[in-house]
Amino acid sequence: MLRAPAFLAAVTLALAACEPAPEGGAPQPDFIAEGRPLSLDDWGQIARRGDRLALGEAVTAYDLNTALFSDHALKLRTVWIPDGAGPAQYHERAVFEFPVGTVITKTFFYPAAPGGFDHVSDEGALGDHFDGAALDLNGVRLIETRVLARRASGWEALPYLWNEAQTEAVLARTGAILDLTLISAAAPARGFPYAVPDVNQCAACHITDARDGAVRPIGPAARHLNRDFAYAHGPANQLAHWTETGLLDGAPEPEAAPRAARWDGELTLTGAALDAAARAYLDINCAHCHSRTGPARTSGLYLEPWEPDGPNLGRCKPPIAAGRGTGGRLHSIVPGDSAQSIFVYRMETERVSAMMPELGRSVTDPAGTALIAAWIDAMAGGCG
Amino acid sequence: MTMLTRILPALAGALALAACGGQPEGRDTSDFDRDYQAVLHEALLDAQPGDVIEIPAGRFAFERGLSLSGVSGVTIRGAGMDETILSFAGQRQGAEGLLVSNSDNFTIENLAVEDTAGDAIKITGADGVVIRGVRVEWTRGPSAENGAYGLYPVLSRNVLIEDSVAIGASDAGIYVGQSETIIVRNNRAEYNVAGIEIENSNNADVYGNVAVNNTGGILVFNMPNLPRPGSGTRVFDNDVHENNTANFGHRGTPVANVPAGTGILINANDDVEIFNNRLRNNRTAHVIISSGYSSGFSDLGVSDDFDPYPERIHVHSNSYEGGGNNPDNMELQALRIMKFGPTGRLPPVFWDGYVNPNRLVDGALPDALRICVTDADVLNADGPNGYADPQVGREAFDCAHEPRPAVVLD
């Protein structure tokens, strides 16, 4: 395993060898140019300090307007670009172009629920646990941290699984299935298999352009980032903050940048707000595959936010290769009739052979499903 | 598109979703090896270009889908389709048993994949695919509980599927989609909804196969809303018989509209040559030639560039035996009795009757676009006129097209 620079490696190793020190300094981020570091600590992006999961020095946390549903897990996202590597390049539609050396992490965690270590809650938000500098680990179950590292050869995806002691996350290239129990105010307690992806499954979502087969981040695009974030020093627009701190170059003023709807689960939307929320949900949950260049282009169903209405957006579209994923329904979307729309069946079902997305969830997203159902029910027409 | 009549849905209507009630159990895997899955899983994650991953003889259980991504020249090789068995009966994650993406020159051979939750082996975006001596099977037999596709290369080039077996798929046993330069030969497909299906693909040869006891034996399909319209397929020297299994496809899937008792079906595809096949005892029709108008699409759900008409079709030199005696459709059954008597048979070839009015020259299709059938009577169902006046004849189909060239893999 090669590291650069060498003195940072020594620091990292020293930190990794210790029990987490309550008063330890901020983790020192490191870009590891080759190999597969066995511990998340090696990357220095986030690390346990006492009862907190602290951001590394100069590591920036961020959030998305509307996020991918992952079995109700909450997520802490970070980005770091080494000194001198240069800023990421802004694009209006595409994910930003990050320089070699960039490290992005996403930590999946749950609020703990009564009943034991494997009991987790479906409630809350990042802000309940994160103060802008660190994640308070009291009442939190850490699950996994996924690392995307921009190496010379391209992005590499590495999943790390948090240990039972919650002190360290270790490389889990083959992923894992964790049997958890979901505690919800809205439904009885239920067991579910939380799936940590293997590295090839990481690629299954992150190869968003099958023409070059390259792994890319999905979230760090202008429309997803264009929102305020509660930094330690106070709230600020993320695009502006990234520009100010040298993470990003070429971005316009936030008002001039695209912005996906920020949807946090409200189900009383109508009209343009409903449409915007539904398209934002489909964008971040589906369009990494369902685009004209993505792995699901085989289906002819394209869900990027700029896809015009019509059969390729699902309107009255017959399925191509859905198998039992049709749920016995004839069209992807039957305007005005969500109960006859394949979209809704695929979101409701928990059968691995029929559900969408294919990876990344085991349980239904009830709010997301209700949102898409409301969106379809508000459409006029039917399919004739 | 204008008015869409729905003959295929109507044909299949009575028996769709027939597979209900008590499901038979599949293979008991309680004594399968559960440790090996981690070994193969890691081998696939660690695969380097050119690697040969050998799987020993044995019976192995998997609970997660396997995948290979972005590594060229990999071979996965077992010790035989009855010796090396990978069972996914207990699968908890993954829409396929094995998903291979962006990996050129991929070979899989001499093993079996059983009882996957969804598709068995999906290979997407590859230049160079060899599937040889592979068995994919849902061991409980035909059932709506089964996964959709068995052997499933898609968006690929230079595809060879040979000496393989597909049993029990709730869509197609062997399915090549949105691909080009394809050879499917010497395989056996049975008890699938569709035995072998070539969809939105170009330059395919399907020969030497046995398609038996499926709902439909061999299908050459085009679906709308996809970037690639298919054309250019030869189906020859196949044994296609007793494809009379009740349709157990999922409502909404294209194949759920295929009537039981279909031998070979061309739907909305062009430049298809069907010859030297041996067709026996397919109870609806040995050969069906139909348009997109028979597929039950909503006219709102079809992109404007979709060509629904089958054109430049050549059916010749096949042998037909039995069949047409018990069509999977009440109207066709009534027509059979009316025209041919209670013990009579429908003709071997069925055509829904749609031609593209914009292509007509002096009221007739140009020779290059015609549907030519020289080895059997054809039932023209008169679809454009609401099936008012079905006719049986030969003269209208007495023509020929230049033989298609053999497919040569690069």
Chai-1 contact restraints between the chains, C-beta under 6 A:
chainA,res_idxA,chainB,res_idxB,connection_type,confidence,min_distance_angstrom,max_distance_angstrom,comment,restraint_id
A,R173,B,L45,contact,1.0,0.0,6.0,A-B,restraint_1
A,T174,B,H41,contact,1.0,0.0,6.0,A-B,restraint_2
A,T174,B,E42,contact,1.0,0.0,6.0,A-B,restraint_3
A,P193,B,R92,contact,1.0,0.0,6.0,A-B,restraint_4
A,A195,B,Q93,contact,1.0,0.0,6.0,A-B,restraint_5
A,V199,B,L45,contact,1.0,0.0,6.0,A-B,restraint_6
A,N200,B,L45,contact,1.0,0.0,6.0,A-B,restraint_7
A,N200,B,S67,contact,1.0,0.0,6.0,A-B,restraint_8
A,N200,B,S69,contact,1.0,0.0,6.0,A-B,restraint_9
A,A203,B,S69,contact,1.0,0.0,6.0,A-B,restraint_10
A,A210,B,G125,contact,1.0,0.0,6.0,A-B,restraint_11
A,G213,B,G70,contact,1.0,0.0,6.0,A-B,restraint_12
A,G213,B,N102,contact,1.0,0.0,6.0,A-B,restraint_13
A,T298,B,V154,contact,1.0,0.0,6.0,A-B,restraint_14
A,T298,B,L155,contact,1.0,0.0,6.0,A-B,restraint_15
A,G300,B,N225,contact,1.0,0.0,6.0,A-B,restraint_16
A,G300,B,L226,contact,1.0,0.0,6.0,A-B,restraint_17
A,P311,B,N225,contact,1.0,0.0,6.0,A-B,restraint_18
A,P311,B,G301,contact,1.0,0.0,6.0,A-B,restraint_19
A,P311,B,S303,contact,1.0,0.0,6.0,A-B,restraint_20
A,N312,B,N225,contact,1.0,0.0,6.0,A-B,restraint_21
A,C316,B,S298,contact,1.0,0.0,6.0,A-B,restraint_22
A,C316,B,L300,contact,1.0,0.0,6.0,A-B,restraint_23
A,C316,B,G301,contact,1.0,0.0,6.0,A-B,restraint_24
A,K317,B,N225,contact,1.0,0.0,6.0,A-B,restraint_25
A,K317,B,G301,contact,1.0,0.0,6.0,A-B,restraint_26
A,P318,B,F297,contact,1.0,0.0,6.0,A-B,restraint_27
A,P318,B,G301,contact,1.0,0.0,6.0,A-B,restraint_28
A,P319,B,G252,contact,1.0,0.0,6.0,A-B,restraint_29
A,I320,B,M223,contact,1.0,0.0,6.0,A-B,restraint_30
A,G323,B,A148,contact,1.0,0.0,6.0,A-B,restraint_31
A,G323,B,D171,contact,1.0,0.0,6.0,A-B,restraint_32
A,R324,B,H250,contact,1.0,0.0,6.0,A-B,restraint_33
A,T326,B,H250,contact,1.0,0.0,6.0,A-B,restraint_34
A,T326,B,G252,contact,1.0,0.0,6.0,A-B,restraint_35
A,T326,B,T253,contact,1.0,0.0,6.0,A-B,restraint_36
A,G328,B,R251,contact,1.0,0.0,6.0,A-B,restraint_37
A,R329,B,G252,contact,1.0,0.0,6.0,A-B,restraint_38
A,L330,B,G252,contact,1.0,0.0,6.0,A-B,restraint_39
A,H331,B,G301,contact,1.0,0.0,6.0,A-B,restraint_40
A,V352,B,Q93,contact,1.0,0.0,6.0,A-B,restraint_41
A,V352,B,A117,contact,1.0,0.0,6.0,A-B,restraint_42
A,S353,B,A117,contact,1.0,0.0,6.0,A-B,restraint_43
A,S353,B,G118,contact,1.0,0.0,6.0,A-B,restraint_44
A,S353,B,G147,contact,1.0,0.0,6.0,A-B,restraint_45
A,E358,B,A95,contact,1.0,0.0,6.0,A-B,restraint_46
A,C383,B,S298,contact,1.0,0.0,6.0,A-B,restraint_47
A,C383,B,L300,contact,1.0,0.0,6.0,A-B,restraint_48
A,G384,B,S298,contact,1.0,0.0,6.0,A-B,restraint_49
A,G384,B,L300,contact,1.0,0.0,6.0,A-B,restraint_50
